[in-house]
Amino acid sequence: MRETWVVGAASNRFGKMKESGREAATRVAMEAILQSGLAPKDIGYTFVSNAFGISEHQGHIGPLINNGLGIPGVPSATIESACSSSSAALHEAFVHVAGGFLDAALVVGVEKLSHLDTLAATSYFAVGADYPFEAKNGATFPGLYATLASAYRHAYSTKDEMFGAIALKNHANAARNPHAHFQKEISMETYLGSPMIASPLRLYDCCPFSDGAAAVVVAAKEFMTRPVTEPLVIRASARAGSVTDMQDRPDLLGLPSARLAAEKAFRQAKMSPKEIDFLEVHDCFTIAEALALEDLGFFPRGTAAQESLEGVTARDAKLPVNPSGGLKAKGHPVSATGASQVVEVFEQMNGLAKGREVPKAETALTHNVGATGGSCSVHIFSRR
Ligand SMILES: CC(C)(COP(=O)(O)OP(=O)(O)OC[C@H]1O[C@@H](n2cnc3c(N)ncnc32)[C@H](O)[C@@H]1OP(=O)(O)O)[C@@H](O)C(=O)NCCC(=O)NCCS
């Protein structure tokens, strides 16, 4: 395998986009390529994610993006893995570059949803669950994650403030992130007073519906004779799956795919959780952040929510988690989320995360879940 780097990464501001998904994707892709010091002609393949492009009456956006970049002859493919789509695309890019099939590849994730109301967006998203068992019977993602939150609260001694602490931290981080959907801090009083969405999840336990686009350029070390950025070495790129419908899982106290992907990733990188400086994890709901930290092996079962309340995961604390603001507050434009986690790692390691720097940024891990864990990607990065 060849040493493989992330050499450019760009994102727009998540929230509401005026431009179409295809326009936004092309713009951030060009930004990421220019940042890398490469030219569009150096890209050998474009891996695109756009799970809900159909809502814009547009599928097959890879060729459209490549055409906009002036490289219509370059091949492209759309990679779909629900909310983990663009980290799955990154995995494909890594495999091709590390395996010697490509010298450089482009990963783009984009979603535009703001033209849909909450009911329509919720119905679109629900197709990522197991339709006959879950969505057809009325299950939505807030409902499914509420089930996971109820199981956690039933198994362990918890209080609302533990989950509130996760929301407050992520809003505080997003307030310092120009890419974030919500750039405002919230108080515990606001959290506790917010409306119940799917008990026990309140409004501030949930990620919002966001538009957004993010792009990452991946290249072989030997192809980058004069890198112009501080490259991220991809130390591990691991994916795993699990039973999608929750009633067939052995327990609801974690996501099996996340545990499997984490084991694989740490094995590939020959590293342990102790060697990771900061993390971007998939906090589509506050319970998901607690489960992620336990699935990834950073905290023993049943303790991550308490650790969050004690401030251990704050941006300037021992284990910074979601310095970008996470899905909760940076936003969750489904197919752009995985790539945007890499943008945060890239900005932290390149001194571009002004005002929200983590104390140490030599190594980082990203964790991106599809639906309630039918799929999961874990990537580990380090500086050279
Ligand atoms: C939580 C949720 C139901 C709220 O939807 P809603 O009640 O229709 O809210 P609206 O879109 O009408 O927004 C009302 C206000 O709440 C804010 N808001 C919406 N969702 C928010 C969230 N998740 N967190 C904080 N504020 C939120 C809006 O910005 C708006 O504020 P404003 O009045 O100051 O402009 C919706 O955001 C949701 O379903 N989120 C989860 C998305 C999801 O399942 N993603 C997939 C995860 S696997």
PDBQT file of the ligand as one rigid body, heavy atoms in Angstrom, charges set to zero:
ROOT
HETATM    1  C1  LIG A 401     -35.775  18.648  15.627  1.00  0.00    +0.000 C 
HETATM    2  C2  LIG A 401     -36.653  18.914  14.416  1.00  0.00    +0.000 C 
HETATM    3  C3  LIG A 401     -37.875  17.993  14.414  1.00  0.00    +0.000 C 
HETATM    4  C4  LIG A 401     -37.121  20.383  14.474  1.00  0.00    +0.000 C 
HETATM    5  O1  LIG A 401     -37.907  20.635  13.346  1.00  0.00    +0.000 OA
HETATM    6  P1  LIG A 401     -39.071  21.736  13.397  1.00  0.00    +0.000 P 
HETATM    7  O2  LIG A 401     -39.792  21.609  14.696  1.00  0.00    +0.000 OA
HETATM    8  O3  LIG A 401     -39.872  21.613  12.140  1.00  0.00    +0.000 OA
HETATM    9  O4  LIG A 401     -38.279  23.075  13.444  1.00  0.00    +0.000 OA
HETATM   10  P2  LIG A 401     -38.288  24.230  12.363  1.00  0.00    +0.000 P 
HETATM   11  O5  LIG A 401     -37.514  23.800  11.151  1.00  0.00    +0.000 OA
HETATM   12  O6  LIG A 401     -39.686  24.737  12.148  1.00  0.00    +0.000 OA
HETATM   13  O7  LIG A 401     -37.442  25.356  13.100  1.00  0.00    +0.000 OA
HETATM   14  C5  LIG A 401     -37.990  26.078  14.222  1.00  0.00    +0.000 C 
HETATM   15  C6  LIG A 401     -36.825  26.770  14.902  1.00  0.00    +0.000 C 
HETATM   16  O8  LIG A 401     -36.017  25.791  15.576  1.00  0.00    +0.000 OA
HETATM   17  C7  LIG A 401     -34.693  25.840  15.063  1.00  0.00    +0.000 C 
HETATM   18  N1  LIG A 401     -34.230  24.444  14.964  1.00  0.00    +0.000 N 
HETATM   19  C8  LIG A 401     -34.696  23.483  14.130  1.00  0.00    +0.000 A 
HETATM   20  N2  LIG A 401     -34.066  22.326  14.374  1.00  0.00    +0.000 NA
HETATM   21  C9  LIG A 401     -33.176  22.569  15.345  1.00  0.00    +0.000 A 
HETATM   22  C10 LIG A 401     -32.247  21.777  16.028  1.00  0.00    +0.000 A 
HETATM   23  N3  LIG A 401     -32.092  20.489  15.689  1.00  0.00    +0.000 N 
HETATM   24  N4  LIG A 401     -31.500  22.333  17.007  1.00  0.00    +0.000 NA
HETATM   25  C11 LIG A 401     -31.666  23.627  17.321  1.00  0.00    +0.000 A 
HETATM   26  N5  LIG A 401     -32.543  24.453  16.725  1.00  0.00    +0.000 NA
HETATM   27  C12 LIG A 401     -33.301  23.924  15.750  1.00  0.00    +0.000 A 
HETATM   28  C13 LIG A 401     -34.793  26.512  13.714  1.00  0.00    +0.000 C 
HETATM   29  O9  LIG A 401     -33.588  27.164  13.368  1.00  0.00    +0.000 OA
HETATM   30  C14 LIG A 401     -35.902  27.502  13.945  1.00  0.00    +0.000 C 
HETATM   31  O10 LIG A 401     -35.375  28.605  14.659  1.00  0.00    +0.000 OA
HETATM   32  P3  LIG A 401     -35.934  30.094  14.390  1.00  0.00    +0.000 P 
HETATM   33  O11 LIG A 401     -37.377  30.046  14.755  1.00  0.00    +0.000 OA
HETATM   34  O12 LIG A 401     -35.087  30.934  15.296  1.00  0.00    +0.000 OA
HETATM   35  O13 LIG A 401     -35.711  30.328  12.940  1.00  0.00    +0.000 OA
HETATM   36  C15 LIG A 401     -35.826  18.711  13.095  1.00  0.00    +0.000 C 
HETATM   37  O14 LIG A 401     -34.726  19.597  13.090  1.00  0.00    +0.000 OA
HETATM   38  C16 LIG A 401     -35.323  17.274  12.980  1.00  0.00    +0.000 C 
HETATM   39  O15 LIG A 401     -36.082  16.343  12.673  1.00  0.00    +0.000 OA
HETATM   40  N6  LIG A 401     -34.016  17.024  13.200  1.00  0.00    +0.000 N 
HETATM   41  C17 LIG A 401     -33.427  15.689  13.067  1.00  0.00    +0.000 C 
HETATM   42  C18 LIG A 401     -32.981  15.470  11.628  1.00  0.00    +0.000 C 
HETATM   43  C19 LIG A 401     -32.611  14.034  11.399  1.00  0.00    +0.000 C 
HETATM   44  O16 LIG A 401     -33.307  13.107  11.766  1.00  0.00    +0.000 OA
HETATM   45  N7  LIG A 401     -31.460  13.805  10.765  1.00  0.00    +0.000 N 
HETATM   46  C20 LIG A 401     -30.965  12.475  10.509  1.00  0.00    +0.000 C 
HETATM   47  C21 LIG A 401     -30.233  11.972  11.695  1.00  0.00    +0.000 C 
HETATM   48  S1  LIG A 401     -29.818  10.267  11.583  1.00  0.00    +0.000 SA
ENDROOT
TORSDOF 0
